[in-house]
């Protein structure tokens, strides 16, 4: 490729904010829940650059064809790869596309085709736009985006904080997980957290039914969380981690009493054989997503309850790791059910694209 901006490029990043800022010069976008991707096009050549700078072309062949049909002949565009379904964005389906077998990729490309949502323009023809203010880059993106046809889109944008707040609430049901905030005069700053992201955060009480050791050894790495369904089955919904080293050491003693005879009658005791045989998921074992990490776990008697903070659910699990808040000795584990979770009313993705 002979572009003014050539791969690899590290994408510009955002830092977390709990409040939506309101000031002159701020621009707001919905935050997409997909794979960050910088697209490089030079004629027939299309490269999909990932956040870790490794190309993703082979995993999304149908998207490469769509980008050739929509983008200018020579350009570099920052955006997000997503899979849109009738129930919103599906991140699990997106993850399934990262598969070593070309035949599997081809099959999934037909069954769950991907889309690309553009939100920044780094280069056009022979011009490097990274030092151009974002508002001007966005204007040029909108100009070329007038010719885009599905599955390639330009993300909605507003300078109205009230509309951004509406998006924050209304679009969550479509699988979007917040709002991104940028200054209109912002240059494209590779690998720097110069944007803001405002994400949903809620709390719920979960059963702590197991744990994993930290990779350094001898201290707790993460807590395995569970919620009961209406039939009384305890489902693994995610993990709580990100503890300080001092807190990891304290947890060893706090969990010790619940390790005794923990596997006797444990609701997940039969998962190793039954779920492995059925190809399902359990709170341990290696998968192609673990990249060789040891995900073995140790059971705890399901008697502990903790409050965790989470952003949103992907199906019946936390989309990201939850954040431990406190122990809840006042809660009965059986009361930790899905019923306590806030239910987000689904929203049509067409509402987002037409915002």
C-alpha positions as CSV (number, residue, x, y, z in Angstrom):
1,X,0.0,0.0,0.0
2,X,1.1,3.6,-0.8
3,X,-1.2,5.7,1.4
4,X,-0.4,8.9,3.3
5,X,-1.2,6.8,6.4
6,X,-0.1,3.2,6.2
7,X,-0.7,0.2,8.5
8,X,-0.2,-0.5,11.3
9,X,-1.9,2.4,13.1
10,X,-2.8,2.3,16.8
11,X,-6.3,3.7,17.3
12,X,-7.1,6.8,19.4
13,X,-8.5,5.7,22.7
14,X,-10.9,7.0,25.4
15,X,-10.8,7.2,29.1
16,X,-13.8,6.4,31.3
17,X,-16.1,9.2,32.6
18,X,-19.1,8.5,34.8
19,X,-20.8,11.8,33.8
20,X,-21.7,13.2,30.4
21,X,-19.8,16.5,30.0
22,X,-21.7,19.5,28.8
23,X,-19.6,22.3,27.4
24,X,-19.0,24.1,24.1
25,X,-16.9,22.2,21.6
26,X,-18.0,18.7,22.6
27,X,-19.4,16.3,20.1
28,X,-21.2,13.1,21.0
29,X,-21.5,9.7,19.4
30,X,-23.1,6.4,20.4
31,X,-20.6,3.9,21.7
32,X,-20.6,0.7,19.6
33,X,-19.9,-2.7,21.1
34,X,-17.8,-4.5,18.5
35,X,-14.3,-4.8,17.2
36,X,-12.4,-1.6,16.7
37,X,-11.0,-1.5,13.2
38,X,-9.0,0.9,11.1
39,X,-9.7,0.3,7.4
40,X,-7.0,1.0,4.8
41,X,-8.0,1.0,1.2
42,X,-5.7,1.5,-1.7
43,X,-7.5,0.5,-4.9
44,X,-8.5,-3.2,-4.7
45,X,-6.3,-3.7,-1.6
46,X,-8.3,-3.5,1.7
47,X,-6.7,-4.2,5.1
48,X,-8.7,-4.3,8.3
49,X,-6.4,-3.2,11.1
50,X,-7.3,-4.3,14.7
51,X,-6.6,-2.6,18.0
52,X,-3.6,-4.9,18.5
53,X,-2.4,-3.9,15.0
54,X,-3.0,-7.4,13.5
55,X,-5.0,-7.5,10.3
56,X,-8.5,-9.1,10.5
57,X,-9.1,-9.3,6.7
58,X,-9.4,-13.1,6.6
59,X,-12.1,-13.2,9.3
60,X,-14.5,-10.7,7.5
61,X,-14.2,-11.4,3.8
62,X,-17.7,-10.2,3.1
63,X,-17.0,-6.9,4.8
64,X,-13.9,-6.3,2.6
65,X,-16.1,-6.6,-0.4
66,X,-18.6,-4.1,1.0
67,X,-15.8,-1.7,1.8
68,X,-14.5,-1.8,-1.7
69,X,-17.9,-1.1,-3.0
70,X,-18.5,1.9,-0.6
71,X,-15.2,3.6,0.3
72,X,-13.2,6.0,-1.9
73,X,-10.3,4.3,-3.8
74,X,-7.7,5.7,-1.4
75,X,-8.6,6.3,2.2
76,X,-8.1,5.3,5.8
77,X,-11.2,5.1,8.0
78,X,-11.5,4.4,11.7
79,X,-14.6,2.6,12.9
80,X,-16.2,-0.5,14.4
81,X,-17.0,-3.9,13.1
82,X,-20.4,-5.1,14.4
83,X,-22.9,-7.9,13.8
84,X,-26.5,-6.6,13.9
85,X,-29.4,-8.9,14.5
86,X,-33.1,-8.5,15.2
87,X,-32.3,-8.4,18.9
88,X,-29.5,-5.9,18.7
89,X,-25.7,-6.1,18.4
90,X,-24.4,-9.6,19.0
91,X,-20.9,-9.6,20.4
92,X,-20.8,-13.3,20.9
93,X,-21.5,-13.9,17.2
94,X,-18.7,-11.4,16.4
95,X,-16.3,-13.4,18.5
96,X,-17.2,-16.6,16.7
97,X,-15.9,-15.1,13.5
98,X,-12.3,-15.2,14.8
99,X,-11.8,-18.8,13.7
100,X,-8.7,-20.5,12.3
101,X,-10.6,-22.5,9.7
102,X,-11.4,-20.7,6.5
103,X,-14.4,-22.9,5.8
104,X,-15.9,-22.0,9.2
105,X,-15.3,-18.3,8.5
106,X,-17.0,-18.6,5.1
107,X,-20.0,-20.3,6.6
108,X,-20.4,-17.7,9.4
109,X,-19.9,-14.8,6.9
110,X,-23.0,-16.0,5.1
111,X,-25.0,-16.8,8.3
112,X,-24.0,-13.7,10.4
113,X,-22.7,-11.0,8.0
114,X,-20.9,-8.1,9.6
115,X,-21.3,-4.4,9.3
116,X,-18.9,-1.5,9.5
117,X,-19.7,1.8,11.3
118,X,-17.3,4.6,10.5
119,X,-16.6,7.4,12.9
120,X,-13.3,9.0,11.8
121,X,-11.3,9.7,8.7
122,X,-7.5,9.6,8.9
123,X,-6.6,10.0,5.3
124,X,-8.2,10.7,1.9
125,X,-6.4,10.4,-1.4
126,X,-2.9,11.8,-0.8
127,X,-3.9,13.9,2.3
128,X,-2.9,12.8,5.9
129,X,-5.8,14.2,8.0
130,X,-4.5,13.2,11.5
131,X,-3.5,16.8,12.3
132,X,-6.8,18.2,11.0
133,X,-9.3,19.0,13.8
134,X,-11.9,16.3,14.3
135,X,-14.9,18.5,13.3
136,X,-13.3,18.9,9.8
137,X,-12.4,15.2,9.5
138,X,-16.0,14.4,10.4
139,X,-17.3,16.8,7.8
140,X,-15.2,15.0,5.1
141,X,-16.4,11.6,6.4
142,X,-20.0,12.7,6.1
143,X,-19.4,13.9,2.6
144,X,-18.0,10.5,1.4
145,X,-20.6,8.7,3.6
146,X,-23.4,10.1,1.5
147,X,-22.7,7.3,-0.9
148,X,-22.5,4.6,1.7
149,X,-24.9,1.7,1.5
150,X,-25.5,-1.1,4.0
151,X,-23.7,-2.7,5.6
152,X,-21.4,0.3,5.7
153,X,-22.6,3.3,7.8
154,X,-21.5,6.6,9.4
155,X,-22.2,6.8,13.1
156,X,-24.6,9.4,14.3
157,X,-23.1,12.6,15.8
158,X,-24.5,15.5,17.7
159,X,-23.4,18.6,19.7
160,X,-26.6,18.5,21.7
161,X,-26.0,17.0,25.1
162,X,-29.7,16.4,25.7
163,X,-29.9,14.2,22.6
164,X,-26.7,12.4,23.7
165,X,-28.4,11.6,27.0
166,X,-31.4,10.3,25.1
167,X,-29.1,8.1,23.0
168,X,-27.4,6.9,26.2
169,X,-30.7,5.6,27.6
170,X,-32.6,4.7,24.4
171,X,-30.0,2.9,22.4
172,X,-28.8,0.5,25.1
173,X,-31.5,-2.0,24.1
174,X,-29.8,-2.2,20.7
175,X,-26.6,-3.3,22.3
176,X,-24.7,0.0,22.4
177,X,-23.0,0.5,25.7
178,X,-22.7,4.3,26.1
179,X,-21.6,7.5,24.5
180,X,-18.2,8.7,23.2
181,X,-17.3,12.3,23.7
182,X,-14.8,14.1,21.5
183,X,-13.7,17.8,21.2
184,X,-14.2,19.3,17.8
185,X,-10.6,20.6,17.7
186,X,-9.1,17.2,18.6
187,X,-6.3,15.9,16.4
188,X,-6.1,12.1,15.8
189,X,-3.8,11.1,18.6
190,X,-2.7,7.4,18.1
191,X,-2.7,5.2,21.2
192,X,-3.7,8.1,23.5
193,X,-6.7,8.3,25.8
194,X,-7.9,11.7,24.7
195,X,-11.6,11.0,24.2
196,X,-14.1,10.2,26.9
197,X,-16.5,7.3,27.1
198,X,-19.5,7.3,29.3
199,X,-20.8,3.8,30.0
200,X,-23.7,2.3,31.8
201,X,-23.1,1.0,35.3
202,X,-25.4,-0.9,37.6
203,X,-25.0,-3.1,40.7
204,X,-26.4,-6.5,41.6
205,X,-25.8,-9.2,44.2
206,X,-24.3,-12.4,43.1
207,X,-23.4,-15.8,44.6
208,X,-19.6,-16.4,44.8
209,X,-19.4,-20.1,43.8
210,X,-15.7,-20.4,42.9
211,X,-12.5,-18.6,42.2
212,X,-9.3,-18.6,40.1
213,X,-5.8,-18.2,41.4
214,X,-3.8,-15.2,40.2
215,X,-1.1,-15.9,37.6
216,X,1.5,-14.8,40.1
217,X,0.5,-17.7,42.4
218,X,-0.7,-17.9,46.0
219,X,-3.3,-15.1,45.8
220,X,-6.8,-14.8,44.4
221,X,-7.1,-13.8,40.8
222,X,-10.9,-13.5,40.3
223,X,-14.2,-14.6,41.8
224,X,-16.7,-16.7,39.8
225,X,-20.2,-15.2,40.0
226,X,-23.5,-16.9,39.8
227,X,-27.2,-16.0,39.6
228,X,-30.2,-18.3,40.0
229,X,-32.9,-18.7,37.4
230,X,-36.6,-19.3,38.1
231,X,-36.1,-23.0,38.3
232,X,-33.4,-22.7,41.0
233,X,-30.4,-23.4,38.8
234,X,-27.2,-21.5,39.5
235,X,-25.8,-20.0,36.3
236,X,-22.2,-18.8,35.9
237,X,-22.6,-15.1,34.8
238,X,-19.1,-13.8,34.8
239,X,-16.2,-12.9,37.1
240,X,-15.1,-10.1,39.4
241,X,-11.5,-9.1,39.3
242,X,-9.1,-6.1,39.2
243,X,-8.2,-6.4,42.9
244,X,-5.1,-4.8,44.3
245,X,-2.4,-7.2,45.4
246,X,-3.1,-6.5,49.0
247,X,-6.8,-7.3,48.5
248,X,-5.9,-10.5,46.7
249,X,-3.9,-11.7,49.7
250,X,-6.8,-10.8,52.1
251,X,-9.3,-12.8,49.9
252,X,-7.2,-16.0,50.4
253,X,-8.1,-16.0,54.1
254,X,-11.7,-14.7,53.6
255,X,-12.5,-17.6,51.1
256,X,-10.6,-20.3,53.0
257,X,-13.6,-21.5,55.1
258,X,-15.8,-21.9,52.0
259,X,-13.2,-24.1,50.3
260,X,-13.8,-27.0,52.7
261,X,-15.9,-29.8,51.1
262,X,-16.9,-27.3,48.5
263,X,-17.4,-29.8,45.6
264,X,-19.9,-31.9,47.6
265,X,-23.3,-31.0,46.2
266,X,-21.8,-28.1,44.3
267,X,-24.2,-26.9,41.6
268,X,-21.4,-26.8,39.0
269,X,-19.8,-30.1,40.1
270,X,-21.0,-32.0,37.0
271,X,-20.1,-29.3,34.5
272,X,-16.7,-30.5,33.6
273,X,-18.0,-33.7,32.0
274,X,-21.5,-32.8,30.9
275,X,-20.7,-29.4,29.4
276,X,-17.4,-30.4,27.8
277,X,-19.2,-33.3,26.1
278,X,-21.9,-31.0,24.8
279,X,-19.5,-28.3,23.6
280,X,-21.0,-25.8,26.0
281,X,-19.4,-23.4,28.4
282,X,-18.2,-23.8,32.0
283,X,-16.4,-21.6,34.4
284,X,-13.0,-23.2,33.7
285,X,-11.1,-25.1,31.1
286,X,-9.3,-23.8,28.0
287,X,-11.0,-22.3,25.0
288,X,-9.8,-20.6,21.8
289,X,-10.5,-17.3,23.4
290,X,-8.2,-17.9,26.4
291,X,-5.0,-17.9,24.3
292,X,-3.5,-20.6,26.4
293,X,-4.3,-19.0,29.8
294,X,-5.0,-21.4,32.7
295,X,-8.7,-20.9,33.4
296,X,-9.0,-23.8,35.9
297,X,-11.1,-22.9,38.9
298,X,-11.7,-24.0,42.4
299,X,-15.2,-24.4,43.8
300,X,-16.5,-22.6,46.9
301,X,-19.6,-23.6,48.9
302,X,-22.2,-21.2,47.3
303,X,-22.9,-19.4,50.6
304,X,-21.1,-16.1,50.0
305,X,-22.9,-13.1,48.4
306,X,-21.1,-10.0,47.1
307,X,-22.4,-6.9,45.4
308,X,-20.7,-6.1,42.1
309,X,-20.9,-3.3,39.6
310,X,-21.5,-4.2,35.9
311,X,-22.1,-2.3,32.7
312,X,-24.5,-4.4,30.8
313,X,-25.5,-8.0,30.0
314,X,-24.7,-10.0,26.8
315,X,-27.5,-12.6,26.8
316,X,-27.4,-14.1,30.3
317,X,-23.9,-13.1,31.2
318,X,-22.0,-9.9,32.1
319,X,-20.5,-8.4,28.9
320,X,-17.3,-7.3,30.8
321,X,-15.7,-8.4,34.1
322,X,-17.7,-7.1,37.0
323,X,-16.2,-4.9,39.8
324,X,-16.3,-6.2,43.3
325,X,-18.0,-3.6,45.6
326,X,-18.6,-5.3,49.0
327,X,-19.6,-8.5,50.8
328,X,-23.4,-8.9,51.5
329,X,-23.7,-11.1,54.6
330,X,-27.3,-9.9,55.0
331,X,-28.3,-11.5,51.7
332,X,-29.4,-15.1,51.3
333,X,-27.7,-16.7,48.3
334,X,-31.0,-18.0,47.0
335,X,-32.2,-14.4,46.6
336,X,-29.5,-13.7,44.0
337,X,-31.7,-14.2,40.9
338,X,-31.9,-12.7,37.4
339,X,-35.1,-10.9,38.6
340,X,-33.0,-8.2,40.3
341,X,-31.4,-7.1,37.0
342,X,-32.8,-4.1,35.2
343,X,-34.4,-5.2,32.0
344,X,-33.5,-3.0,29.0
345,X,-36.3,-2.7,26.4
346,X,-34.9,-3.7,23.0
347,X,-34.5,-1.0,20.4
348,X,-34.3,-1.4,16.7
349,X,-30.9,-0.8,15.2
350,X,-32.6,1.2,12.5
351,X,-33.4,3.8,15.1
352,X,-29.6,4.1,15.7
353,X,-28.6,4.3,12.1
354,X,-31.4,6.8,11.3
355,X,-30.6,9.0,14.4
